[in-house]
Amino acid sequence: LFLRYAGPAQSVFNFDVITGEKSYMGVLFEDNYVTLRTGFKVSKALEFALLGKYGDQVDFTNIRSGTILSLTPQMELKLGSHLYAYLGHNYETLDVEGGRLYTANLTNLHFVYQFDKRAFMRTILQYLNYKFAPNLYHSPQDPEYRHLFSQVLFSYKINPQTVLFLGYSDDYYGYQFIPLTRNNRTIFMKIGYALQL
């Protein structure tokens, strides 16, 4: 069952009801849930959206049924042909018999600046935070996990067949009693060449 609406300011509202069953590891689970997608444009340059899901979800780690709630607000900014920015956040919980199995928060920021037809720079920042209930897992589980990822990439098209990439990236990890600590960092250069046969 679904509902679709399209209105002013390129606004959309999509609502779906799905019912069924899902099999995993020889176990049959109920698979009934609703999804939501809505959004609108404030202007030619700015757009907002919200994605959501609520209903049955399999706890694949412990092979049992659960209830998921997922909400993802998003924002896109496009300023002419040069600047593009995206900001999104995903909030998700999974409840099982006995309580809340986990709460997850994931934030994504993408920033792209197109200097001209040949060159652009892209920046990515991603932060993930999980909070777990160890007593609801069948195997040992740390109560908290955090991850911070960043990357800066510069691309330059030397000619129609050759592209040069220069970049930097790093990863930070953290746990219940360990603060965010850099695990690695990478500086890289790559040249791509398209062969014409």
Backbone hydrogen bonds, N-H to C=O, Kabsch-Sander energy under -0.5 kcal/mol:
donor,donor_aa,acceptor,acceptor_aa,energy
3,L,15,F,-2.7
5,Y,13,F,-1.5
7,G,11,S,-2.5
10,Q,7,G,-0.5
11,S,7,G,-0.6
11,S,8,P,-1.6
12,V,39,G,-2.4
13,F,5,Y,-2.2
14,N,37,R,-3.1
15,F,3,L,-2.4
16,D,35,T,-2.2
17,V,1,L,-3.4
18,I,33,Y,-3.0
22,K,29,F,-2.7
24,Y,27,V,-2.6
27,V,24,Y,-2.0
29,F,22,K,-3.5
29,F,27,V,-0.5
31,D,20,G,-2.6
33,Y,18,I,-2.2
34,V,54,Y,-2.9
35,T,16,D,-2.0
36,L,52,G,-2.4
37,R,14,N,-2.4
38,T,50,L,-2.4
39,G,12,V,-1.8
40,F,48,F,-2.0
41,K,9,A,-2.7
42,V,40,F,-0.6
42,V,46,L,-1.6
43,S,46,L,-1.5
47,E,76,E,-2.3
48,F,40,F,-2.7
49,A,74,Q,-2.1
50,L,38,T,-3.2
51,L,72,T,-1.9
52,G,36,L,-2.4
53,K,70,S,-2.1
54,Y,34,V,-2.3
55,G,68,I,-1.8
56,D,32,N,-3.1
57,Q,66,G,-2.2
59,D,64,R,-3.5
60,F,58,V,-1.3
63,I,59,D,-1.4
64,R,59,D,-1.1
66,G,57,Q,-1.5
67,T,95,D,-2.6
68,I,55,G,-2.9
69,L,93,T,-2.0
70,S,53,K,-2.6
71,L,91,Y,-2.6
72,T,51,L,-3.0
74,Q,49,A,-2.8
75,M,87,L,-2.1
76,E,47,E,-2.5
77,L,85,A,-2.8
78,K,45,A,-2.7
79,L,83,L,-2.1
80,G,78,K,-0.8
82,H,79,L,-1.1
83,L,79,L,-1.7
84,Y,112,V,-2.6
85,A,77,L,-2.5
86,Y,110,H,-2.7
87,L,75,M,-2.4
88,G,108,N,-2.4
89,H,73,P,-2.0
90,N,106,L,-3.2
91,Y,71,L,-2.9
91,Y,89,H,-0.5
92,E,104,A,-2.5
93,T,69,L,-2.3
94,L,102,Y,-1.7
95,D,67,T,-2.7
96,V,99,G,-2.8
99,G,96,V,-2.4
101,L,94,L,-2.4
101,L,99,G,-0.6
102,Y,94,L,-1.1
103,T,131,K,-2.1
104,A,92,E,-3.3
105,N,129,N,-2.3
106,L,90,N,-2.2
107,T,127,Y,-2.7
108,N,88,G,-3.0
109,L,125,L,-2.6
110,H,86,Y,-2.6
111,F,123,T,-2.5
112,V,84,Y,-3.2
113,Y,121,M,-3.0
114,Q,82,H,-3.4
115,F,113,Y,-0.8
115,F,119,A,-1.3
116,D,119,A,-1.5
120,F,155,S,-1.8
121,M,113,Y,-2.4
122,R,153,L,-2.9
123,T,111,F,-3.0
124,I,151,Q,-2.6
125,L,109,L,-2.5
126,Q,149,F,-2.7
127,Y,107,T,-2.3
128,L,147,H,-2.9
129,N,105,N,-2.6
130,Y,145,Y,-3.1
131,K,103,T,-2.4
132,F,143,P,-2.9
133,A,101,L,-2.0
136,L,133,A,-2.3
137,Y,134,P,-1.6
145,Y,130,Y,-2.1
146,R,174,G,-2.8
147,H,128,L,-2.2
148,L,172,Y,-2.4
149,F,126,Q,-2.9
150,S,170,D,-1.9
151,Q,124,I,-2.1
152,V,168,Y,-2.9
153,L,122,R,-2.9
154,F,166,L,-3.5
155,S,120,F,-2.7
156,Y,164,L,-2.6
157,K,118,R,-2.3
158,I,156,Y,-0.9
158,I,162,T,-1.3
159,N,162,T,-1.5
162,T,159,N,-1.0
163,V,192,G,-2.6
164,L,156,Y,-3.2
165,F,190,K,-3.3
166,L,154,F,-2.6
167,G,188,F,-2.5
168,Y,152,V,-2.3
169,S,186,T,-2.3
170,D,150,S,-1.9
171,D,184,N,-2.1
172,Y,148,L,-2.6
173,Y,181,T,-2.3
174,G,146,R,-2.2
175,Y,178,I,-2.0
176,Q,144,E,-0.6
178,I,175,Y,-0.5
181,T,173,Y,-2.5
183,N,171,D,-2.9
184,N,171,D,-1.1
186,T,169,S,-3.3
188,F,167,G,-2.2
190,K,165,F,-2.4
192,G,163,V,-3.1
194,A,161,Q,-2.4
195,L,193,Y,-0.6
197,L,195,L,-0.6
